Amino acid sequence: MVFITQFWKSAAPDAGARRCWARSFLVLVVFVTLLVGSLPPVWAASAATAQLTQLRTERTDDGVYLSATVAFELPHVVEDALLRGIALFFVIEVDIYRDRWYWTDQRVASAARSIRLAYQPLTRRWRVNIGSGVIGASSGLRATFNQNYDTLSEAMSAVQRVARWKVAEPGDIRSGTDHNLTFNFKLDLSQLPRPFQIGVAGQRDWNIAIESSQPLLSMSRSAEPAKESASEGAK
């Protein structure tokens, strides 16, 4: 028994159809490109989630001290994650650079601290742990400050404020030379649980960060009134 199967060869599109298809494809590519280009960047749109309302440096005989206040509201999704037991880690990094006219500025001092914010469901209290340095893959948080708070607003006040933090030693600053200080504050997404990192990647609500730079004061503000009172006494 012999079976015969017929094969039908589809007709190849002619040159006019190919040109029409190519034009349609080109129009689609241009439309998608313009649409994507008109959308606001995710990171740029979220840059305004945090504001630096205070940044003050004080130079004394013991070194350089920094005080700062960062203002921001926790988005609902971030607060919800806290209530579900996900701890948040904030990182503050400070660098001081010495001006060099003949080369790039030289970094002469660095300081960093990590802040852990967590909710304790059993006690319904908030806990803040502050430690020096940035948490790495092989190092945990070595907390030097631990405090419980009754409300989230009280805990956030401890997270957002820095008071007289020593960021440089006296020998790091050279007299008669200009120095600049950079301040960076961010929510460290790398410390979130691995599945959570994938889910929040690129989401604007999770990009809480601020960066600022300013010249380092040549004199501590606390020393200025003392000099003025001394000059008045001499009169």
HUCOR-V123170 format. One record per backbone hydrogen bond with DSSP energy under -1.0 kcal/mol. NH is the residue of the N-H (numbers start at 1). CO is the residue of the C=O. E is the energy in kcal/mol with one decimal. If there is no record, write none. Layout:
# HUCOR-V123170
NH_CO_E ; NH_CO_E
This chain:
# HUCOR-V123170
18_14_-1.9 ; 19_15_-2.2 ; 20_16_-2.0 ; 21_17_-2.4 ; 22_18_-2.3 ; 23_19_-2.2 ; 24_20_-2.1 ; 25_21_-2.3 ; 26_22_-2.2 ; 27_23_-2.4 ; 28_24_-2.0 ; 29_25_-2.2 ; 30_26_-2.3 ; 31_27_-2.2 ; 32_28_-2.4 ; 33_29_-2.3 ; 34_30_-2.4 ; 35_31_-2.2 ; 36_32_-2.6 ; 37_33_-2.3 ; 38_34_-1.4 ; 45_41_-2.1 ; 46_42_-1.2 ; 49_46_-1.7 ; 51_71_-2.3 ; 53_69_-1.7 ; 54_69_-1.4 ; 56_67_-3.1 ; 58_65_-2.7 ; 60_63_-2.9 ; 64_168_-1.9 ; 65_58_-2.9 ; 66_165_-2.3 ; 67_56_-2.7 ; 68_162_-2.1 ; 69_54_-2.0 ; 70_160_-2.6 ; 71_51_-3.3 ; 79_75_-2.4 ; 80_76_-2.5 ; 81_77_-1.6 ; 82_78_-1.8 ; 83_79_-2.2 ; 84_80_-1.2 ; 85_82_-1.8 ; 86_81_-2.4 ; 88_117_-2.8 ; 90_115_-3.0 ; 91_186_-2.6 ; 92_113_-2.6 ; 93_184_-2.5 ; 94_111_-3.0 ; 95_182_-1.8 ; 96_109_-2.6 ; 97_180_-3.0 ; 98_106_-3.5 ; 99_178_-2.6 ; 106_98_-2.2 ; 108_96_-2.6 ; 109_96_-1.3 ; 111_94_-2.3 ; 113_92_-2.1 ; 114_131_-2.7 ; 115_90_-3.1 ; 116_129_-3.2 ; 117_88_-3.0 ; 118_127_-2.1 ; 120_125_-3.0 ; 124_120_-2.0 ; 125_120_-1.2 ; 126_149_-3.0 ; 127_118_-2.8 ; 128_147_-2.7 ; 129_116_-2.2 ; 130_145_-2.5 ; 131_114_-2.5 ; 133_112_-3.3 ; 143_141_-1.2 ; 144_130_-3.1 ; 145_130_-1.6 ; 147_128_-2.0 ; 149_126_-3.1 ; 155_151_-1.7 ; 156_152_-2.8 ; 157_153_-1.6 ; 158_154_-1.2 ; 159_155_-1.4 ; 160_156_-2.5 ; 162_68_-3.1 ; 165_66_-3.0 ; 167_64_-2.6 ; 168_64_-1.1 ; 172_169_-1.4 ; 173_170_-1.0 ; 177_174_-1.3 ; 180_97_-2.5 ; 181_214_-3.2 ; 182_95_-2.7 ; 183_212_-3.4 ; 184_93_-2.4 ; 185_210_-2.7 ; 186_91_-1.9 ; 187_208_-2.1 ; 188_89_-3.0 ; 189_187_-1.1 ; 191_188_-1.2 ; 192_189_-1.5 ; 197_193_-2.0 ; 198_194_-1.4 ; 199_195_-1.4 ; 200_196_-1.9 ; 203_200_-2.2 ; 206_203_-1.1 ; 207_204_-1.5 ; 208_206_-1.3 ; 210_185_-2.6 ; 212_183_-2.5 ; 214_181_-2.4 ; 216_179_-2.8 ; 227_223_-1.7 ; 228_224_-2.2 ; 229_225_-2.6 ; 230_226_-1.8 ; 231_227_-2.0 ; 232_228_-2.0 ; 233_229_-2.1 ; 234_230_-1.6 ; 235_231_-1.2
